[in-house]
């Protein structure tokens, strides 16, 4: 069934055996339930460790247990504590370091373990890899982090603003996915039906409990601690693991993945540490990387693991970086990321136009009214839901609370590879606002498609504009000749982000909503890395 789903997978090398329900003692003795997949027949094979809070059934059993064992690996698929039948209580990050080490200690006692270990997996399965890499055991010879997490705070907050829809999606996933696909799908549909009710509740805090069926003990704590420096988040980020790592590590991401920026941060740290690393970024969301993108992701992962666990480097790419370039629909091999590029600025002018002629003052360009009681909706982009990715923004841009500034038709293609940002000069009448900013590609027929985006929070005083730089993630995109570059600006993207109440109160506890007039000034700029 797996091979029928994905064409082009490597041919099977081995029949596969299975030992389900093994009990591995955690750091505190709690039983961690573990399945062992292995190549049938004689010979020594390296081991892959896959630790997951999402259960050990589909898709993990097929995509990781079976497919990798067929290629000549022992595969250990383990349920994190408090999930999938394992003992103890699940916590988002506080047990993974110790439990990973305890599992490696158990592996050392297995007669089939030959002392060569790799790790592989996506999302939170990447987080547990970084947990092991904080103090890597000598047996660890390779890692493959696919659309992987290292900083929970950065998943839940962007520039201090609650990523509301992602928080709820993670709550459902962590609560139900390890109980089986039927339970998970039922909970996901229930959340979808009640999403508007939950995300517009006043106060927001606690409104999700009934829709989730049961309240994850960590979810309220996440919503109650918006400050990254709060003691609650101490130890959550595993960024330091990459700063001194010497274990060869492959990184895989998608341009519309919620963890894309974390992947680039991992890559930067590994490169600065002198660690051997490779980067693959495809035209995927967080989930489609493991669906439509799986053949490419699997081949990349398998080649890396064979090279560093089995001394077979024949499948490795010739360059460290490979990215898919949108617009041109092509793959490009690069020596590093981001490639050398000259920053180019585009400025908003009256009439909804973009120009490369720098302004001479900070005059008012235009203004709009953002009403948190009828918030600007989110559309596409890096989400955990099925609505993620590139979307036609036409209906969104027709709204009165969305500004668009569009450049002239391009006479030749423009390649944008690297980080995108916006320098915003904003004044308001209430003093409190969020600003959502998005880069779009407009084709000759007028269809506007989102490329990348970001959100910033600002506080203003009086009529003087405040200035804020908003990171808009990164992209690899070709604007074709005849297309136009568009800059989209609004006061939010709900429910992707919790709406700003306009009063200075926390969005989580606010019970009063105040509309705000947001004025854009001429010394604002969309900054693009124009690549030769």
N, C-alpha and C positions, 0 to 999 in steps of 0.2 A: 504493500500500500504506500509506503514511504517513497519507493522508487517510482511508483506511478504518479505521485504528486509532483515530484521534481525531476525534470529531465536533465540529463547531462551529468549526473553524479558519477564519481569514479566507480569502476567495476569492483564488486565484492572480492576480497582476497581470502576471507576465512568464514567458515560457519561460526555461529555465535552460541555460547553457553550462557546460563543465567543462574545466579544465586540470589534470590530475593530475601529481604527481611533480615539481613545480618544486623547484629546489635553491636554498635561501637560506643564505648564509654566516652562521654563528653568530659570536659575539664573538671566538672563537679560530680561526675559519675552518672549523670542523666543519660538514658539510652538514646543514641542517635541511630534511627533506622536507616539502613543502607542496602542498596542493591549493587551487585557485582556482575558486570558483563565482561565476557572474556572470549578471546579467539579459541576455538576448539583446535585440538592438535598440539603437537609438541613444539617446544621452543620457548625462549624468553621474550617477553614483550614489555615495553614501558607502560606505566600506569598514568591515567588521567583522573584527576579528582574534580568532581562536579558537585558542589554543595548548593542546595536550593531551598528556599522557603515556600516554593510553589508546588510541592508534591514531586513524586517520582514517576508518575504515569505520563500520558501524552501531554505535551509533545516531547518531553525530556527523554523518555525511554527510547523513542524512535530516533530522534535527531542527534542525541548524544550517546546514549547507551549502545544502541544497535549499530548505527552508522560508523561510529569510531571504532567499536570492537571489530567490525568487519574489516577494518583497515589495519588491524594488528596492534590494538591497544587493550589492556585491561582498563575498564571504565568503572569508577566507583561513583555512583549517584546517591547522594545522601540528603536526607531531609534535615534542615536546620532545626535546632531545638524548638519545641513547642509547635511544630508543624509536621504534617504528614505522618503522624503517629509517633514522632520522637518526643521524648520526655522533656520536662522543664517548661519554661515560659518564653515565648518569642519576644525579643527586643530588637528594634531596628538596627542596632549596631553594637551593643555592649558585650556580646558574647562571642562574636565571630573570630576574634584573634585567638582566644584560648581554645575554642572548639576546633578550629582548623589545626592547631598544633597537636591537639589530642588525637585527631584523626590520623595525622601523619605518624604519630607514635604507634597507633594501632596498625597502620600499614607495614611498618617495619617488622612486625611479628608475623606477617602473612607469608606462607611458603612461596607464593607466586610473585611476590614483589621483588623486583630485581634491583631496586635502589635508584631507578630513574623515574622521575615524577614530573608531570606537567599539569597545568590547570587550564580550564576552558569554560566559557559560559557568558551569557548576556545579562545585562541589567544588574539586579542584586547579586546574581551569580558572578558578576565582575567585582562587586564590593567584597565578597568573601575572598576573592583572589588577592586583592590589595591588602586585606587583613592578614593573610598568610605571608605576604611580601614585606610586611613591617619588619619581621625578623625571619627571613626565608630559611627554611631548613636546607641542609646541604644537598638533599636529594632533588630539590626543585630546580629544573633545568630549562623550563620554558613556560610562558604564560600567553594565553590568547583572551583578551578582554573584548567582548563583543557588545556594542552599544552599552558600555559599562559605567557603573556608578562608583564614585569614590567619596562624594560629599553629599550626604542627605540634605543638609541645609540648602545647598544650591539647587537641589531638585524641587524643594518646597517653596523657595523664595527667590525672586528676581529683583535685585536692587531694593531689598527690604519689603517687596510687595508679595503677598501670599499668592502662590500659583494654585488657585482654588480647585480648578477642575482636576489637575494632576494629583493634588492631595487626596481628593475623594476617590479617584481611580486607584491610587496606591492603596488606600484604605480597603477598597473592595478586593483588590488582588491579594493583599497580604492576609485578609481574613478568610477568603473563600477558595482561592485557586488550589491550595493544597488539599482541599476536601474533594476535589474531582471537578471535571469540566462541567458537568450538569449543574452542580451547586454554584460554580463560578458564573456561568452564563445567566442563571436565574437572578443572581445578585446584581450582575451588570445591567440586565434589563430593568430591574427594579430601580436602580440608581438613575438610569436614563429617563425613565418615566417621571421621576420625581426631581430631576435635576433643577428645573426652574424654581420649584417650591423651596428646595433646600438652599439654593444659591442666592435667592432674594429675601430670605428670612431676616427678620430684625429682632434680636441680634442674630448674627450668623453662627456664633459659637454654639455647638450642641445641636443645631438643627438637623444635622445629618444622621443622628443616632438611629432614628426609627427606620430610615430608608436603608441603612446598612444592615439592619436586622440585629446586629450586636455591635457595640462600640469598641473599636480597637483601643486598648488602654493607652497607646502612645499618641493617638491622633489629636486628642484635645491638647496634649502637651505641645505638639508641633504648632498648633494654631495659636497657642498662648505665649509662644516665645519667638517673636519676629526678629529679635536682635541676634545676629550671628555671634556676638561676643558674650551672650548669656551663658552662664555656667551649664545650662541644660545641654548645650551643643558641644561641650568639651569632650574631645575624643571622637566625635562623630566623623570628622573628615580624616581620610587616610592619605591625603595628598603627600605627606612626608615620605610615604613608602617609595614613591617614584624618585625621590631626591637622591637616594643612595643605592638604588637597585642595580644589580649586575646580572639579573636573570633576563635573557632575551625575551622581549615582550612585543607581541603584535596587537595593534589596536584597530578596531573596526567600528565605523559609525555611519550614520545617514544624515543627509543634509536637512531633513525635517525631524531629526531625533531630539527628544527632550534633553538628552545627555550629550549632545554634540559639543557644547562648550567645555564640558568636563573632559571629553576625549582629547580635545586640543590642549587642555591644560596638562593632562597626563603626558601627552607627546612632548610638550615643551620641557617638562621636568625630566623626563627620561633622556632626552637629547642633551640637556645641560649636564646631566649626571654621567654622560658618556656611555649610557646603556644601549646595547643593540636593540633597535626597535624598527617596526614597520607600521605604516598607517594606510588604511583603506577607507575611503568615504564614498558611499554610493548614493543613488537617488531614492533613498528609503526614509520611512518613518521609523519610530522605535519598534513597532510590531512588524512592519513589512520587511525589515531586514531579515527576519527569521521566517518569512513567508515567501513572497516573490523573490527576495534577494538571497534566499538560502543557498542555492547552488554556488553562487559567487562567494558567499560568506564561508560555506563549508570548504570549498577548494582552498581559499586563502588560509583558513585555520589549519587544515590538514597539511598543507605544504610547510607551514611554520613548525608544526609539531614534528613532522618527519625530519625536518632539517636539524632540529635541536635536540630531539630525543632519539633519533635513529640514524643520524649522520647521512641523510639523503637530501641534499640541497637542490635537487634537480627541478623542483616545483617552485622555487623562490623567484620572485620578480627581480628584474635587474636594478630597479631603483627602490629607495626606501618608502616612497609615497606614491599612491595611486588614487586619483580622484575622478569622479564622474562630473563632467561639465554639462550643466543643464543648458537648455536653449540650443546647444550644438549637439546634444545627445551623443557624447563621445567620452571615452576614458583617456586620461592624460597621466603619464608617468612623470614624476618630479623627484628631484634630489632632496627637497626639504619642503616644509610648510611653515608659514606661507611663502610663496615664491616672491622674488624681488618685484616690487611694484611701486609706482609713483602715486601718491595720494592725490585725488582730484576732488574738488568741491563743487557741488551744485547748490544754487541759492534760490529760494522761493521769491517770486515777484507777483504783483497784482495780476489777476486774471487767471490764476492757477497754472502759471508757467514756471519752468525751471530754467535757470541760466547759469553759465559758468563765469559770468561777469560779477566780480565781487562787489558787494554794496559799499556805499560810502558812509552810511549811518545805520542806526538801529530803529528806523521808522517802522510804524505799524504796517504790516502787510494785509492781514485779515484776522478775523476772530470768529469763534463759534461758541455755542452754549452746550455744555455737557450736563446732562441731568442724570444723577445716579439712580433716580427712581425709574428711569427708562434707559438703562445703560447701553452704550454702543456694544453690539454683540461681537464675539470672537468668531473668526472664520479661518479654518485651516491652520497651517503652521505646525510647530513642534508640540503636539499633544499626545496623550496616551490613548485617546479615543479613536474611533473609526473615521472621524471627520478631520484627522490630521493630514498635513501635506499641502501640496499646491492646489489652489482653488481659484475659480473665477470670482474676482472681487467686485464685479459690477454692481450687484444689489447693495453691498456694503458701502460702496463709494457714492451711491445715490442718496445716502442719508445726509441730513443737514448738519449732523455732528461729526462729519468726516471731511477733512480737507484733502485735496489732491493737487499736486504740482507736477506737471508733466513736461519733459523736454521735447525738443523737436525730433522728427524722424531722423534716425541715424543714417548717415551716408555710407558708413562702413561698419563692420562688426566691432563691438567693444567687449573685451573679456574682462570680467571682474573676478579675481581670485584672491581671497584673503578676507580679513576682518572688515566689516562695514560698521559705520557709526553715524550718529547724528549729533551735531552741536545745535542745541536749541536755546533760543532767547525768547522767554515766555513771561507774560504778565497776566495776572488774574484779578478778579474783583473780590474774591473771598480769602485768598492767600494759600489755598490748598488745592493741589491738582496732581493727577497722573497724566503722563503723555505717552501714548502708544505711537510708535513710528515704524513704518514698513517700506521696504523696497519692492517695487513691482515691475514686471515686464509687460508692456502694452504692445500687442501685435497690430498689424495693419488694419485688422477688422475692429480694433478697439477693445479687445478682450484683455483685461488686466489680471495677471497671475502673480501671486505673492512669491517672493524669493527668500527673504529673511526679514527679521524684525526684532524689536526690543521695546522695553517699557522703562520709564524713569519716573521717579516721584520728586516733586519739587515744592518748595514753599516760597512764596513771594511776599514782598512788603510794599504797600502803596502801589503807585503806577509804574515804578521802575521794574524793568524786566529782570528776571533771574535767569542765569545761564547754567545749563546742565548738559553734560555729554552722556548720551545714551548708547551703550554698546548694542549692536544689532546682530550679534553673532557673526558667522563667516559664511562665505559662499564660494562656489566655483560655477560661474554662469556666463554664457555668451548672449549678449544682446545683439541680435542679428540686424543687418542693414534693413531699414524700413521700420524697425521696432522703435519704441520710445521708452525712456527711463522715467518711472513715476515714483514720487515720494508721497506716501500716504500718512496723514497725521490725525489722531483722534484723542479723546480723553480716557480711553480704556479699551479693554477687550474682554468682555464678560461672557461666560463665567471662567474663561481661562485664568483671569486675574480677579481677585476680590475687588469690588468697586470701591473707589475712594469716596467716602461719605461727604467730602467737601467741608468738613467741620474741624478737621484736625484730630478727630477721635480715631481710635483703632477701628479698621474695617470689620474686625471680628466681633466687637462688642457694641458698635454704634447702633443707636435706635433712631437717630435723626439724619435725614439726608438733605443736603443743600445744593442746588444747582450752582454751577460755576461758569463764568465767562472766561474762556481761554484765548488769549491774544498772541499771535505769532509775529515776531519782529524780524526785520530784514537781515540782521546779522546771524541768522540761523543758517545751517548748512548740512547737506547730506554728503558724507565723506566716503568715497569709493576708492578701493585699490585698483587702479587701472593697470592691467598687466600687458606688456608688449606681446 
